[in-house]
Amino acid sequence: MEPRLTPVQVRNRLILVARRIVADHGPDVEGVCRACGVLHCEALSAALGYLARVEEPRRPLVVELHRCAAGWGGGEVRAGGYPSNG
């Protein structure tokens, strides 16, 4: 039985694979892919496109509101759910 991966683990593995593709398929001094030997490497384009769209996970809004209610941050909640510090 294979272990099941959480969505976060899948995302992290995809990021690692995309970074590895970028490292392996980078162009040489003439602009030709080192792995494929072509001028316009589709693997490199796909990996760079994925990495450009990956978004860092945000902290849960519930935790921030709870901290504000407990007096942490000493102020109001700004747009986006994060407390102001001043």
C-alpha positions as CSV (number, residue, x, y, z in Angstrom):
1,M,0.0,0.0,0.0
2,E,1.4,3.4,-1.0
3,P,1.4,6.2,1.5
4,R,-1.0,9.0,0.6
5,L,0.4,12.5,0.3
6,T,-1.3,15.6,1.6
7,P,-2.0,18.4,-0.8
8,V,0.9,20.4,0.8
9,Q,3.3,17.5,0.2
10,V,2.2,17.2,-3.4
11,R,2.7,20.9,-3.9
12,N,6.2,20.8,-2.3
13,R,7.2,17.9,-4.5
14,L,6.0,19.7,-7.6
15,I,8.0,22.7,-6.6
16,L,11.2,20.6,-6.1
17,V,10.7,18.9,-9.5
18,A,10.2,22.2,-11.2
19,R,13.3,23.6,-9.6
20,R,15.3,20.5,-10.7
21,I,14.0,20.9,-14.3
22,V,15.1,24.6,-14.3
23,A,18.6,23.5,-13.0
24,D,19.0,20.7,-15.6
25,H,17.5,22.4,-18.6
26,G,19.1,25.9,-18.3
27,P,20.5,27.3,-21.5
28,D,24.2,27.3,-22.3
29,V,26.1,30.4,-23.5
30,E,24.4,30.0,-27.0
31,G,20.9,29.7,-25.5
32,V,20.6,26.0,-26.3
33,C,19.1,23.7,-23.6
34,R,21.8,21.6,-22.0
35,A,19.5,18.5,-21.6
36,C,17.4,18.7,-24.7
37,G,19.7,20.4,-27.2
38,V,17.0,22.6,-28.5
39,L,16.7,26.4,-28.6
40,H,13.3,26.7,-27.0
41,C,13.0,24.0,-24.3
42,E,9.3,23.2,-23.5
43,A,10.3,21.5,-20.2
44,L,12.0,24.7,-19.0
45,S,9.1,26.8,-20.1
46,A,6.6,24.7,-18.3
47,A,8.7,24.5,-15.1
48,L,9.3,28.3,-15.1
49,G,5.5,28.9,-15.7
50,Y,4.6,26.6,-12.8
51,L,7.1,28.3,-10.4
52,A,5.8,31.7,-11.5
53,R,2.2,30.7,-10.6
54,V,2.9,29.0,-7.3
55,E,1.7,31.0,-4.4
56,E,3.0,30.8,-0.9
57,P,0.4,29.5,1.5
58,R,-1.1,32.2,3.8
59,R,-1.5,31.9,7.5
60,P,-5.1,31.0,8.5
61,L,-7.3,34.1,9.2
62,V,-8.8,32.4,12.2
63,V,-5.5,32.3,14.0
64,E,-4.9,36.0,13.4
65,L,-8.4,36.9,14.7
66,H,-7.9,34.8,17.8
67,R,-4.6,36.5,18.5
68,C,-6.2,40.0,18.1
69,A,-9.0,39.0,20.4
70,A,-6.4,38.0,23.0
71,G,-4.7,41.4,22.8
72,W,-1.8,40.3,20.6
73,G,-0.7,43.1,18.2
74,G,-2.4,45.8,20.2
75,G,-4.6,47.0,17.4
76,E,-7.1,46.6,14.7
77,V,-7.1,44.1,12.0
78,R,-5.9,45.5,8.7
79,A,-7.1,44.5,5.2
80,G,-6.1,40.9,4.6
81,G,-6.7,39.8,8.2
82,Y,-3.4,40.8,9.7
83,P,-3.2,42.9,12.8
84,S,-1.6,46.3,12.7
85,N,1.3,46.9,15.1
86,G,0.9,50.6,15.5
